[in-house]
Amino acid sequence: MTCREFAEFLDAWLAGLLPAEQAGAFRRHLAVCPHCVNYLDGYRRTVDAVEQLRAAETVPEEVPADLVRAILASRKES
């Protein structure tokens, strides 16, 4: 699996929707690619931050201001 394929399959993997063979390739790639490990970590933190923003009336202090701006900008574009 390449890093590009990793990114393409990320949502399906997190949702538990990848077939066993692809899920195995995904895990093997994580075992040897520190860049994708970091990407996955950042992705999970971003998803968590978005969920917190949706649930909260105020933005938690630990959420970076640039992330808040990016999320708000993406909402305006939708």
C-alpha positions as CSV (number, residue, x, y, z in Angstrom):
1,M,0.0,0.0,0.0
2,T,1.3,3.5,-0.8
3,C,0.8,6.6,1.3
4,R,-1.8,7.9,-1.3
5,E,-3.8,4.6,-1.0
6,F,-3.5,4.9,2.8
7,A,-5.1,8.3,2.7
8,E,-7.8,7.1,0.3
9,F,-8.8,4.2,2.5
10,L,-8.5,6.0,5.8
11,D,-12.2,6.8,6.3
12,A,-13.2,3.2,5.4
13,W,-10.6,1.8,7.8
14,L,-11.7,4.0,10.7
15,A,-15.3,2.9,10.1
16,G,-14.3,-0.8,10.0
17,L,-15.5,-1.1,6.4
18,L,-12.3,-2.3,4.7
19,P,-12.2,-6.0,3.6
20,A,-9.8,-8.1,5.6
21,E,-7.1,-8.1,2.9
22,Q,-7.1,-4.3,2.5
23,A,-7.3,-3.8,6.3
24,G,-4.2,-6.0,6.7
25,A,-2.3,-4.0,4.0
26,F,-3.4,-0.8,5.9
27,R,-2.0,-2.1,9.2
28,R,1.2,-3.3,7.5
29,H,1.7,0.1,6.0
30,L,1.2,1.8,9.4
31,A,3.9,-0.5,10.8
32,V,6.5,0.8,8.4
33,C,5.5,4.4,7.6
34,P,5.9,7.0,10.4
35,H,4.5,9.7,8.1
36,C,1.2,7.9,7.8
37,V,1.2,7.2,11.6
38,N,1.5,10.9,12.1
39,Y,-1.1,11.6,9.5
40,L,-3.5,9.2,11.2
41,D,-2.9,10.8,14.5
42,G,-3.5,14.3,13.2
43,Y,-6.6,13.1,11.3
44,R,-8.1,11.6,14.5
45,R,-7.3,14.7,16.5
46,T,-9.0,16.8,13.8
47,V,-12.1,14.6,13.8
48,D,-12.2,14.8,17.6
49,A,-11.9,18.6,17.5
50,V,-14.7,18.9,15.0
51,E,-17.0,16.7,17.1
52,Q,-16.2,18.8,20.2
53,L,-17.0,22.0,18.2
54,R,-20.3,20.5,17.1
55,A,-21.2,19.5,20.7
56,A,-20.0,22.6,22.5
57,E,-21.4,26.1,22.6
58,T,-17.9,27.5,23.0
59,V,-14.6,26.3,21.4
60,P,-12.3,24.6,23.9
61,E,-9.0,26.5,24.5
62,E,-6.9,23.6,23.3
63,V,-8.4,23.8,19.8
64,P,-6.0,25.8,17.6
65,A,-7.5,29.0,16.2
66,D,-6.4,28.3,12.7
67,L,-8.3,25.0,12.8
68,V,-11.4,26.8,14.0
69,R,-11.1,29.3,11.1
70,A,-10.6,26.5,8.6
71,I,-13.7,24.6,9.8
72,L,-15.8,27.8,9.8
73,A,-14.6,28.6,6.3
74,S,-15.4,25.1,5.0
75,R,-19.0,25.5,6.4
76,K,-19.4,28.7,4.5
77,E,-18.3,27.0,1.2
78,S,-20.9,24.2,1.6
